Amino acid sequence: MTGQNIFSLSILAGYLIIVTAIGIWVGSRQNKTQSGYFLGGRKFTWWMIGASLLATNLSSTQMTAQSGDAYRLGLTAANPQMMGGIMMVISALYFIPMYLRKGFYTIPQFLETRYNKACKIFYSFVIVADGFLKAPIGIYAGSLAIIKVFQFNEDYLWLVALIMGTTVGLYSIIGGLTSVVVTDVIQVSILLLGGVLVLVFGLIEIPDLGVFWNEMKDSHLEMIQPHGSEGFPWTAVASGVALLSLVWATSNAGMLQRVLGAKNQREAQVGMVFAGFLKISAVFLIVFPGVIAAYLFPGENPEGVYAVMVREMLPPALAAIVLAALLAALMSSQDSGVCNVASIVALDLYPLIDRKTSERKALLVGRITATLMLGFGIFAAPMMGEVESVYRYMMKIGAFLIFPVGICYLGGRFIKRVNGQGAIAVLMVGVPLGLTTMLLTSYEPLMPYAFEFMKGNFFIVSFGYAIFYIILLVLVSLLFPAPAPERVDFMSSKDQAADEEASLERVWYQRKPVWYTLFFALWICVYLIF
């Protein structure tokens, strides 16, 4: 092993130890109660929420695999980030106040309040399945990046995965959501710094930016692609990508868990908008480096090209910072998933078995669940090398498995006539259909068994499924009585504290509409430029 490798590994080891120690320390003060362990005692401020949301979303899978998509497809790979940002702002306007008014501990509790308990239970099982399916992805992507940078033999991937998973487990299992959010704030700072370093050094390596722009403009620097293009044609962006992003921003239990821990409604909403701004930054810090790599390093494996850029362009000390960013991305996505699944099992599913569950037992169940999930992720991580693009696989899980649930959220929020019977029908039909489609179109041995309509652009296919789910939700609901008033009134009831907060006189830069407007303006500008 070279001296440079030893130096970089030393920095990474120190980073892991420091972050783990901080996570355990801050979490130990909030991990004695359900509210403290699963919601951080509802003390999170806007900047903590925004940073944690970005850290959770920008996993090592995205830093490596989405850069790989940009290497192949160009800036069009940034469309999920752009759509995700604007949908977070919409969620802040129309969904977050409703969740906070009811004081939900978990996002599935909306389904019980709006429809019935069966819907909540069904979604809870979906979340657990989703968490276990995604657990190996982030560990694999992060471990592969480490191996590529240090040029280790890939036979050691399992060992790197073991170290990564164990580190995440120590603080997330012990400290709960407080540990997750506080460490996320640290990690997102490292993550953004790492992205800036790769972008800057990548631009420095380009001999002539004018030549780069002219040569790459048609192939890699257009975000909007014509119908029929690979990956993200405009038809897919305007349909499946947009709707999937809306579903993700309004019903993703793992992401919104930290929003439920906000101090108040204003902190939650501003935190969501702040995260939206940060997601736009990902276009330049995560996606654009993949375009630069396509120009500088043609012929590389797209899945490992981010690591190639780090190894070839950055000095050892700065390369170690970027590697720390990859670790930060891995840890922040994994710890959030672990905490979310633990809260769902402990608060929504285990009480079905033990109705008199004590607070102490709920915490124990949550920690056991987190341990099992991380163990599975470590064990299955090496198998992810047999899957197609890991980022695309992760997107498929959301598009096909979570879509039916998301339609129940959107329909329940905006169509008062839909009821529990319609929601159950969508879940019973949609989840098996989506899971079958995902499996048949993701694994090579199963692809011959997929129907022809399943093999198209999966964003467009999933949008077609969504239209079917909406029709099914409405038609089945019409066969049964309208929901009781208490099932729908809570969505529009006004919260006195929120009204008082909104009426406070604030200087212009503290007013939420100002930041909403600035966000929409920036979002439009990015699309106009690219």
N, C-alpha and C positions, 0 to 999 in steps of 0.2 A: 504493500500500500504506500502511495506517495505521501510526501510531507503535506502537500496541499489537501489531500483527502483526509489525513489525520486532523488537520486544522479545521476543516469544514465539519467533520464528524464531531469534533469537540464542541463547536458552537451549537450544533444541533442537539447534542446531549445536554448541554447547559440550558438551552431553551426549553427542552422537554421538562427538565427538573424544575426550573423556575415556574413555568406555567402550571405544572401539576401542583406544586407547593402552594401557589397563590389560590388556585381553585379549591383545594382542600381547606385552606385557612378561611377564606371568605364564606364558603359553603357551610362550614361547621357551626357558624352562628345562626344559620337559618334552616337547618335540616331537622329540627326537632318536631315540627308540626306539618300538617298537610299543606297549609297555605304557604309556609316557609319553604318546604322542600319542592313542591310542584309549581308554585307561583312566585317564589322569591319574596313572600310577604307583601305582595302588591306594592312595591316601592320603586319600580323602574321608571327612570326619566326618559325623555324623548331621545336623547343622544345614545343612551344605553340600548334602547329598543331598536333604533335605526342601525346602529353598529352590529348588534346581534343578529338582526334580520339579514343584513348583507353577509355576515360571516357564515350564517347558516345556509344561505342560498349559494354563495360562491364556494362550493366545495372543491377539494382537490380534483374531483371528477371534472368540474367545469374548467379549472385552471389548466388541466392537461388535455382532457378530451374535447372540450369546446375549442381550445386553440387548435386541436387536430382537425376539427370540423372546418375551422376558418382556413387552415392550411389547404384543405381540399376544395372548399366551396367559396371562400372569401368572406367578406363582411356580412353577407346574408345570414351567416351563422349567429349574428348578434340580435336577430329579430326576437328570439325568446327573452333576452334581457330587456330590450326596449318595451315589449308588450308587458312583461312582468312589472316593470316600473310604473307604467300608466295604470295598470290594473290594481296595483297597491294603493294608489291614490283614490281610485274609485271605491275600493274596499274601505278605506279610511272614512269616506263620506257616507256610505250607505250601510255598512255592516258592523264596523267596530263599535259605534255608539250603542247599537242594539245588543251586542254581546256584553258590553260593560254594564249596561243598565240592569241586566239580569244577573250579573255577578257570576257568570259561568266559571267553573274550574277547568273544564275541558271544552273544546269546540263541538264534539258530538252531542253535548247537552242541548244545543240548539234544536237538533232533530227531535229530541224527546219533548221539548217545549212546544215546537211547532207542529209535530206530527204525533208520534207516540214512542213509547219506550223501545219497541221492537226495532225501529229505525236507528235509534242510537246504538243499540247493541250490534246491529248489523254493521254499521260504519265502524264501530270500535274494533270488530274483528278484521275489517278491511284495513284499518290503520296498522294493526299488528302484523298482518300479512305483508303490507306495503313496507313496513319498517324492516322486517326480516329479509325481504327480497332485496332491499337497497343496502342493507348493512355491509355486504361484501364489496359493493361497488366502490365506495369511497376508499376503503382500506386498500383495495387492489390498485386503484389509480394512484394513490399517494405512494404506496410501496413501490410500484413500477417506476415512478418518477425518481425516487431515491436510487433505485438500482441502476437506472439509465445514466444518471449523473455521475455516480461513482464507478460505473462500468463493472458492477458486480455480476456474478453468474446468476441467471434468473432462477436457479434452483434454490437460492436463498430468499426468494420472495416471501415464503411462509414465515421465515424468521423476522423479516422486517415487519410483516403484517402483525405478528405476535407482539412485537415491541410497541407498534403504533396503537393497536387495540387495547393493550393493557394500560398504557398511559392514559388514554381517554377514559377508560373505565375507572381508574383510581379516583379522579376528581368528580366525574359526573355521577357515579354511583354513590359516593360519600356525600357530596354537597348539594346535589339536585340542581334546580334551575338557577339559583343564585350563582353557583359555581360556573354554570354554563354561560350565563350572560356576562359576568365579569371577565372571564377568560376570553369570551368573544370580543369584548372591547379591545383587549390587548392584541388578540390575533388579527382583528380586522386592520389594525394599524400596521402590523407587520405585512399583512396580505397586500394592502394598498402600496406600501413602500416597495415590496417585491415586484408588483406589477409595473410601477413607475420605472424601476431599474431595468427590467427587461425591455420595456418600450423604448427608453432613452438609448440604451446601448445598442438595441436593434436598429434604431434610426441612424446612430453614429456609424454603424457598420455599412450602411448603404452608401455606395460611392457617389451617386447622383440622384437626389430625391426627385428631380424632374423626370429623369428616365424611368425611375421606379414607378412614378404615378402614371406615366404614359403606357408603360408595359403592363401594369397590373390593373388599370382602370376597368377595362371591359370584363376581365375574368374574375377579379377579386375585390374590387372597390365599389361595387354596387350592392346596396342592401336589398333593393327591390328587384327580384328576378322574374322573368316571364313564366307563364303557366307551362308546366312540363319540365322545368328545370329540376335538377337534383336537389334535394334538401328542403329549401324554403322558398318556393315560388310564391308570388304575391297572393295567389288563390289560397295557398296553405296558411300564409301569415294572416290574411283577413278572415279566415274561418277557424281552422283548428288551433293555430298558435294563439290567436286572440282569445278564443273561448277557453282553451286550456289554461292560459295565464289568468283569466278571470276566476276560473274555478280554483286555481292554486291560491290566489290572493284572498279569496273570500272563505275558503273552507279547509285550507291546509292546516291540519291540527298541529303539526310540528312547528311550523313557522309562527302561527298565531298564538301559541302558548305564552310566549314572552309578552305579547300585546295584552293578554288577559292579566298580566302582572303589573300593568302600568299604574302609576299613582292616581291618575284620573283620565278623563276622556281626552282632554287637550294633549297631554303627554303622549297618549297612545296614537292619536291622529297625526300629530307633528312627527312622531317617530316613524310612522309609515311613510310620510312624505319624504323625510330625510333618507330613508332607505331607497325610495324611488330615485332620488338624485344619485345616490351611490351606485345604483344599478346601471344608470346611464354611463357612469365612469367605467364600468366593466367593459363597455364596448371598446374602449381604448386600452385598458389595462389587461384584459383577458383575450379578447378576440383579435384586435389589431396585431399583436405580436405573432399570431398564427399566419397572418397575411405577409408580414415581414419575413417569417421563416420560409414561406413558399418561394420567396424571391431569393433568399440567401442560401437556403439549404434544400434544393430540389432533390427528390428521390428518397427522402426520409420516410420512416414509418410515421404517419400522422399522430398516432397515439403517444409517441415518445418525443415529438418534435420540440415541445416546450423544454424538456430536459436537455435536449441537444443545444438549444439556444443558451441555456444557463451555462452549460459546460464549455461551449466554444467562445462565448462572447464576454463573459463577466470575469473579473479578477476573483481569486479565491475568497477573499473576505466578503465581497458583495454577492458572490454565488451562494455563500453560506446563508446570507440574509434571505435570498430568494427561496432557498431550500426550507428555511424556517417558515416562509410564507406558505409553501406547499404543505408543510406540517400543520400550520395554523388552519389552513383551509380544510385539511383532512379532519383535524380534531374538532373544529367548530361545527362541521356538518354531522359528524358522528355523534358528538355529545348531545346535540339537539334531538337527533333521532332517538337516541337511547332514552333521554329524559321524557320525550313525548310518549313513546310506547309504554314506558314504565307508569306514567300517570294514567294512561287509558286503561291499562290492565288493573291497576290498583284502585282507581276511583270509579270506573264504569263497568268492568267485567267481573272482578273478584267479588264484589258485593252480591252478584247473582248467586254465588255459591254460599257465601257467609253474609247474611243480611245484617248481622250485628258486628260487622267488622270494626275493630277499634282503630284509632288513629295510629297506634304503634304497629299493628299488624298490617295496615295499608302501606306504611313506609317500608316494612320488611318485604311485602309482596312486590312493591315497586323496585326495590334493589335487586331482588332475585330475578325479576324480569329483565332488568338492564344487563345483569351478568350473563344470562342465557343468550340475549340478543348479540352482545359483543362476542361471546364465544362462537356463535354461529358465523358471525361476520368474519372472524379470524380464520375459522376452519374453511369457509367457502371462498375466501378471497382469491386463492390461486386458480380456482375454476373459472373465474371471470375472463381469463384469456381465451376461452373457447367461444365467447359471445361476440357478436358484431360490435360496432362502436359502442363503448360502454356508456357514453353520454346519450346516444340515441336509445339505448336499452333503458336507461333511467327515464328518459322522456316518454317512452312507450308505457312504462308502468303507470305514470301519471295520466297519460292520455286514455288508456283503456281500462285500467283498474279503478281509478278515482273519478273518472268522468261521470258515471251514473250517480255517485254521491253528490258531486258538485251540482248536477242538474237539480237534485232535490233541494239544495241550498238556494240556488238561483230562483227556482220555481216557487219555493216556499216564501222567499223574501218579496217577490214581485207579483205573484198571482195568488190572491187571497182564497180563491175557490179550491185550490188543490188541497188534498187531505192525506191522511196517513195511509189509506188503502192504495192511492196512486203512488205514493213514495215507496211503499213496500214492493209494488209491482215493478217499478223501475230498478230497485236494488236487486230483486230476485232474478230479473232478466238480464240487467246490464252488467253486473259484476261477473257472472260466469261467462257471458259473451265476450266481455273485454279481456278477461284472463285467458280464454281460449285463443282469441285473436293475437294477443301478445306472444303467447308461447309458440303458436304456429308460424309466426312471422319473424321470430328472433333466433331460433335455433335451426341450423342447417338441416339436420336429419328430419325435422318435422315440417319443413317448408312445402314439400310435395303434397301434404295433406290440407294445406290452406286453400280456401275458396279464392277464386280469381279476384273478387272485389276486395279481399283483405290485403292484397299484395301491392296496392297503390301507395301513394304518399300517405303515411299513417296519420298525418295531421288532417288531411282531407277525409280519410276514412273515419277518423274519430269524430270529425264534425258531422258527418252523415249519421253516425251512431247517436250523437247528441240530439239531432233533430228528431230522430226516432224516439229517444227517451222523453223529450218534451211532449211529443204527441201522446205517448203512452201515459205519462203522468197526468195530463189533462183529461184524456178519455176515461181512464179508470176512475179518476176522482169524480167525474160527472155521474158515474153509476152509483155513487154513494152520497149520503147527505153532506152538506157543506160543513166545514170544520166549526167547532164551537167558538164563540167570540174570544174566549181567553187564549185560543190557539193563534190568533192573528193580531189581537189588540196590542200585545206587548211590543210589536215591531214599530208602532208609530207613537206609542205613549212617550210623553216628554219627561225628561229627567230634570228636576228642579235645580239640582246642583250644576248640571251642564248649562242650563239656561242662565244661571247667575254668573257662571264663569265666562260665558260668551258675551255677557253684557258689560264686563269690566273694560274700562278704558285702557287701551294698550297703544304704545308707539307703533308706527306703521310696520316696522320689521318684525313685530311680535304677533301680527295678525295672520291667522291661517289663510285667508283668501289671497294674501300677497304671495305666499309660498306656493299655493296651488297654481296661481297664474304663472309664476316664474317657471315652475316645473313643466307645465304644458307648453310654454314658449320654447324652452330648451329642447324638449322632446321633438317638437315640430322642426326645429332648426337642424337637428342631427339627421332627420330623414331628408330634409331639403339639400343638405350638403352631400350626403352619400346616397 
